[in-house]
């Protein structure tokens, strides 16, 4: 299941929702005997309605999912297959087309290429992929379910109607990372991941409090996301999914964040925050506003002179965006209107002020005794060895294939970066002939348009 904490900040919950009810008992993590097809896969029996406007997508699904993999790709709303306690709405046809071709392009085609054919997914693919148009909220918990998987047989995607092809980060969290996360659970049900993986962060898992931990604090403890710190199984799936889908810049930033110990510091309201700034050795902060390239202005506080070392209160603070330079922490506003600062741990005096070195640099401290970056890389190595040993799959091959399909590359295979230093979205990038990759992918569906009977 993928859930967002809606209270103070976003946290991604990717949990395998693997509970089935049999004769009144709850059974979890069961392996499924897929057996013979439960769908009609006889190509001679074309039961599709050629008078329907949806015939092109139905034909694509039959040809690309049902016949080769015995997979039912469901985009029409079926309340029997959804959470009856929620108010959910159907997926739009055009958005379903996009997600159908992207699921094939960034999941099925990727594994086919790396594994050397279709046999791997014929054996391990889930049997139902279901789309829901609306978001799936948990009002009582203040969270949003982004996706879930049931018993290794079915994967649900929510929020399909808000799929934004120009926002790779959004599509990764709601769809692409979900695909690889839930698939990691399916593979883990066949061959359980090594128990040695579980010991790397032993004593740092928190099933109840993970949603209150920002990703930075979790990274410093050796997790690729806050939800990864909820359990060993979610840690395993998150490690695999994040490594495969995070772009080079994002992955580098994660490892950099994980190299530090982090802490949370609660401030009062804005007046208290500004007083804290002014009271720092009588320093008067300069303030400037910088366009962050996303339609917002970043507020930056900075100091001149000898005391210009940056700290989570006394540092170059970007409120909305991510600084091109290293920052000490970041500020978030709580629902009560107060400020919380999440900052890297440094040496401080009794008043909480930074203790600089002789050359006015900050003293980073590692009180936890954990190097989060090293722990994350060790976890990646466990996943790498596991996939090779049990499935003869290259984790780095999967990552490279996903990355080069998602982002624009040069002739030598290196990534193209925009003026902000970010990789460029390949799906919507205008090619030399004026078309885009998503246009080409959609043609796999629209080629059936001519067969519609008026």
GICORWO-V751383 format. One record per pair of residues at least 6 apart in sequence whose C-alpha atoms are under 7 Angstrom apart, sorted by the first residue. I is the first residue (numbers start at 1). J is the second residue. D is the distance in whole Angstrom. If there is no record, write none. Layout:
BEGIN
{{I	J	D} {I	J	D}}
END
This chain:
BEGIN
{{1	13	6} {1	14	5} {1	15	4} {1	16	5} {1	17	6} {1	145	6} {1	146	7} {1	147	5} {1	148	4} {1	149	6} {2	12	6} {2	13	4} {2	14	4} {2	15	6} {2	145	5} {2	146	4} {2	147	5} {2	148	6} {3	12	5} {3	13	4} {3	14	7} {3	143	6} {3	144	5} {3	145	4} {3	146	5} {4	10	6} {4	11	5} {4	12	5} {4	13	6} {4	143	5} {4	144	5} {4	145	6} {5	11	5} {5	142	6} {5	143	4} {5	144	7} {5	211	6} {6	142	5} {6	143	5} {7	142	6} {8	334	6} {8	335	6} {11	211	6} {11	226	6} {11	227	7} {12	227	6} {13	227	5} {14	181	7} {14	227	7} {14	234	7} {15	148	7} {15	234	6} {16	148	6} {16	149	5} {16	182	6} {16	185	6} {17	148	6} {17	149	5} {17	150	5} {18	28	6} {18	29	6} {18	149	7} {18	150	5} {18	151	4} {19	26	7} {19	27	6} {19	28	5} {19	150	7} {19	151	6} {20	26	6} {20	27	6} {20	28	7} {21	27	6} {29	151	7} {29	189	7} {30	151	6} {31	189	6} {31	190	7} {37	70	6} {41	66	7} {41	67	5} {48	55	7} {49	55	6} {50	451	7} {50	452	5} {50	453	5} {51	452	6} {51	453	5} {51	454	6} {55	452	7} {56	445	5} {56	446	6} {56	448	5} {56	449	6} {57	97	6} {57	445	6} {60	445	6} {61	73	6} {65	71	5} {65	72	7} {65	73	7} {66	72	6} {69	121	7} {69	122	5} {70	127	6} {71	126	7} {71	127	4} {71	128	6} {72	127	6} {72	128	5} {72	129	6} {73	128	6} {73	129	5} {73	130	6} {74	129	6} {74	130	5} {74	131	6} {75	91	6} {75	96	6} {75	130	6} {75	131	5} {76	90	7} {76	91	7} {77	90	5} {77	132	7} {88	134	6} {88	136	7} {89	132	6} {89	133	5} {89	134	5} {90	132	5} {90	133	5} {91	131	6} {91	132	5} {91	133	4} {91	160	6} {91	161	6} {92	133	6} {92	161	6} {95	160	6} {95	161	6} {95	163	7} {98	442	7} {101	441	6} {101	442	7} {106	402	6} {110	398	7} {110	401	6} {110	402	7} {112	118	5} {114	393	7} {114	397	6} {114	398	6} {115	393	6} {126	152	6} {126	153	4} {126	154	5} {126	155	7} {127	153	5} {127	154	6} {128	153	6} {128	154	5} {128	155	6} {129	154	6} {129	155	5} {129	156	6} {130	155	6} {130	156	5} {130	157	6} {131	156	6} {131	157	5} {131	158	6} {131	160	7} {132	157	6} {132	158	5} {132	159	6} {132	160	6} {133	158	6} {133	159	5} {133	160	5} {133	161	5} {134	158	6} {134	159	5} {134	160	7} {134	161	6} {135	158	6} {135	159	4} {136	144	6} {136	145	5} {136	146	7} {136	158	7} {137	143	6} {137	144	4} {137	145	6} {138	144	6} {146	157	7} {146	158	6} {146	174	5} {147	156	5} {147	157	5} {147	158	6} {147	174	7} {147	178	7} {148	155	6} {148	156	5} {149	155	4} {149	156	6} {149	182	6} {152	186	5} {157	175	7} {163	171	7} {164	171	7} {165	428	7} {166	428	7} {168	425	7} {177	241	6} {177	242	7} {177	245	6} {180	241	5} {181	237	5} {181	238	6} {181	240	7} {181	241	5} {184	237	5} {185	237	6} {193	386	7} {197	379	7} {197	382	7} {198	232	6} {200	375	7} {205	229	5} {205	230	5} {205	231	6} {206	229	6} {206	230	5} {207	230	4} {207	231	6} {210	226	6} {210	227	6} {210	229	6} {210	230	6} {211	226	7} {211	227	7} {213	226	6} {214	226	6} {215	225	5} {215	226	5} {216	257	6} {216	262	7} {217	262	5} {217	263	7} {218	225	6} {218	226	5} {218	229	7} {219	225	7} {219	254	7} {219	257	6} {219	258	4} {219	372	6} {220	257	7} {220	258	4} {220	259	6} {220	260	6} {220	261	5} {220	262	6} {220	371	7} {220	372	5} {221	370	6} {221	372	5} {222	258	7} {222	372	4} {222	373	6} {222	375	5} {222	376	5} {223	229	6} {223	376	6} {224	238	7} {224	239	6} {224	242	7} {224	376	7} {228	234	5} {228	235	4} {228	238	6} {229	235	6} {239	379	7} {239	380	6} {240	380	7} {240	383	7} {243	399	7} {244	398	6} {244	399	4} {244	402	7} {245	399	7} {245	402	7} {245	403	7} {247	403	7} {249	422	7} {255	373	5} {258	372	5} {258	373	5} {259	371	6} {259	372	6} {259	373	5} {260	344	6} {261	344	6} {261	345	6} {261	365	7} {261	366	6} {261	368	7} {262	342	7} {262	343	5} {262	344	4} {262	345	5} {263	342	6} {263	343	6} {263	344	6} {263	345	6} {264	340	7} {264	341	6} {264	342	4} {264	343	6} {265	340	6} {265	341	5} {265	342	6} {266	339	6} {266	340	4} {266	341	6} {267	273	6} {267	338	7} {267	339	5} {267	340	6} {268	338	5} {268	339	6} {269	337	6} {269	338	5} {269	339	6} {277	285	7} {277	313	7} {277	314	7} {278	284	5} {278	285	7} {285	301	6} {285	302	6} {285	303	5} {286	301	6} {286	302	5} {286	303	6} {287	300	6} {287	301	5} {287	302	7} {288	299	6} {288	300	5} {288	301	7} {289	297	6} {289	298	5} {289	299	5} {289	300	6} {290	297	5} {290	298	5} {290	299	7} {291	297	5} {291	298	6} {292	298	6} {292	321	6} {298	318	5} {298	319	5} {298	320	6} {298	321	6} {299	317	7} {299	318	6} {299	319	6} {300	316	5} {300	317	5} {300	318	5} {301	315	7} {301	316	5} {301	317	6} {302	315	6} {302	316	5} {309	315	7} {309	360	6} {309	361	6} {309	362	7} {310	316	6} {310	328	7} {311	328	5} {312	328	5} {312	329	5} {312	330	7} {312	341	7} {312	343	5} {315	328	7} {316	327	6} {317	330	7} {319	331	6} {328	343	6} {328	344	6} {329	341	7} {329	342	5} {329	343	4} {329	344	6} {330	341	6} {330	342	6} {330	343	7} {331	339	7} {331	340	6} {331	341	5} {331	342	7} {332	339	6} {332	340	5} {332	341	6} {333	339	5} {333	340	6} {334	340	7} {345	364	6} {345	365	6} {346	354	7} {346	362	7} {346	363	5} {346	364	4} {346	365	5} {347	354	6} {347	355	6} {347	363	5} {347	364	6} {347	365	6} {348	354	4} {348	355	5} {349	355	6} {355	362	7} {356	362	5} {356	363	6} {357	363	7} {384	394	7} {384	395	5} {387	393	5} {387	394	7} {387	395	7} {388	394	6} {406	425	6} {406	426	5} {406	427	6} {407	423	6} {407	424	5} {407	425	5} {407	426	4} {408	415	6} {408	416	6} {408	424	5} {408	425	6} {408	426	5} {409	415	4} {409	416	5} {410	416	6} {415	423	7} {416	423	6} {416	424	6} {417	423	5} {417	424	6} {418	424	6} {426	437	7} {427	436	6} {427	437	5} {427	438	5} {428	436	5} {428	437	6} {428	438	6} {429	436	6} {430	436	5}}
END
